[in-house]
Amino acid sequence: MSTLSEAGLLADDEGKKGVRKTEGKIDLATSATYRRWYERFQTTTFLRHCLSMRL
C-alpha cells in the first residue's frame, strides 16, 4: 500500500481507501518504497542465489 500511496494511486475518500484511476502509465520509481524493494530483490546476486538454492 505504501508504494501505491507514494505514487499517488491510493485515494483516501472520507476514511475509505480506494484506487485512484489515472490516464496512462505511472512510473513506480517515484516511490521510495518501490526503489528500496527493487534494490534489495531485483539484483543478479539475489536472483542467482534464489534460483540455485536447494529446497
N, C-alpha and C positions, 0 to 999 in steps of 0.2 A: 504494500500500500504506500510505503514511503516513496518509491520510485514514481508511482502514478501521481501522487500529490506534488512532488517536486517538479514533474514535467507539466503540471497544470492540467492533468487529465482527471483529477478527482474533484468532484463537486460536493460541497457541503451545504445542503439546502435545508435550513431550519432543523439541524441536527441529524438529517438523513444523508448518508453518504451515497454517492452515485457516480457513474462515469460521465464525464463531460464529453459530448460529441464535438469533434473537430473536423475541419476540412483538410484533407491531405494527411501527410505523414508527420509524426512528431519525432524529433531526434532525442532518443533516450539518454544520450551522452550529456545532456544538460542536467541530468540528475546525478548528484554526488553519490547517492546510494548505488545507482547502476554502475557508475565508474568504479567504485570500490569492489563490487561483485565481479565486474569484468577483469580487473587487475588481479584479483585473487584466483578466480576459477577458469578463466579463459586463456591461460598461459600454456605453452607447449610442455613445460615441466610438469604441471599439474595433470594435464590430459594424458601425457605419456605414462605417468605413474598409475593413473586410474585404469588405463587400458591394459597395463601389464600386470596388475595386481591379481593374485590368486584369491578366489572366494572360498 
